[in-house]
Amino acid sequence: MTERTIYRALTDIEGVNEFEERNSYEQDGEIYHQNFTFKFSSMRFMGTQISSPLFTLNKFNLPFRYTLKKATTRAAILDAINDYNTSRPIMKLTLLAIKGKNVEVLFSSDFICEDSQIKSALLIPVVNIMAPSPSDFIDFLNEKKITISDK
């Protein structure tokens, strides 16, 4: 495993476990991608760090699937996602797919910071905000009269 500061900072956070470097590769001799996963609050997060001569982009993703009680239009789901994003500026929610009553989304948060500058204190708010977001979005959908199945 390539030793990255972000890896140490994540594993130092209380509640983070099952950290795993997924793959790393070089692109065009100047851009390096490091992909990793970890669990926090029993949810599997995916992370990417993209380093270039100009900056380092750090991305955290949390994919989630919901099953609706009844079919809902794509427009209604997109409207709810847009409204949700407006009220949560640190995070972005993206629609991945709608398959029947299943809705797949991606919660994400990106920030620019050199790897050597990353500390656990920088990452704790990110994972603490993202972790409750799947259940927060259920509450948000309920307010929009879109209900999730208990199954």
Buried (B, 14 or more C-beta within 10 A) or exposed (E): EEEBBBBEBBEEBEEBEEBEBEEBEEEEEEBBBBBBBBBBBEBEBBBBBBBEEEEBBBBBBBBBEBEBEEEBEEEEBEEBBEBBEEEBEEBBBEBEEBEEBEBBBBBBBBBEBEBEEBEBEBBBEBBEBBBEBBEBBBEBBEEBEBEBEEE
